[in-house]
Amino acid sequence: MGTSITSWENVSAYFTFADNPMALALFTVGVVAIVGGLIGSIVKHENEAFEAHK
């Protein structure tokens, strides 16, 4: 496996908000919300499926 990146010059183009703590915090909160919502949706679906099976 190789990579097309041959130099670290202008690396900030790849990590545009890595030096911004507020953006990282918002990104983290967004990811936690998405994962939490997904888990909640799965739990709801499974509970309904088990109730329908009884």
Summary of the structure (lengths in Angstrom):
residues: 54
radius of gyration: 20.2
end to end distance: 50.8
largest distance: 62.1
contacts: 77
relative contact order: 0.07
helix: 67%
strand: 0%
